Amino acid sequence: LEQCALEVFNHHVPVGYAFDPSISGAEWWVQIRPSSPSSSDSSGQGLVGKQDEKAQHSKVEHHDDLETSGICFHWDKDEELRLLMGGDMYIHPHISTVTYLSSLGAPTMALNYRVDTFTGEYISPTDLDEAYISWPQRGKHLSFDGRFLHAAPANLMGTGVFENQIAVPESEGGADRTIL
């Protein structure tokens, strides 16, 4: 993954471009999401555990709860610095990227809504609201302004689409197959 992050950085920095390597680079992380509500672990309970209970008690269907079935809207930012500065400082990357390792899951949506760097207050676009949607495709690479609000909202997928994407045909081992 380190090599992949370096290649993404090199892809976005033109050859010959002057930059200070001591303060430049790429940061990466992996989004690991709970399994669908129909999935279960060896105990027969849903893998999303307490989040499932929260949704059931609030009478919200699991697939409508973006906290358990998608990546909620957020801004990429230096979390440690934000907390160190009392929660109001938002330092964003110049470019945010998504590299799809599979063709599964919800699409990524980026909106040209930003927050003020020093106050955290919303900044609405003055011209035109813009939204970009990218559907997952293995090997696809998406980049956008690092200040943009973005998410992977599961409600953009049709009912049952995720379950169909992850279904393993009975002829290939059925629901008992586990990939670790």
Disulfide bonds with the S-S distance in Angstrom:
none
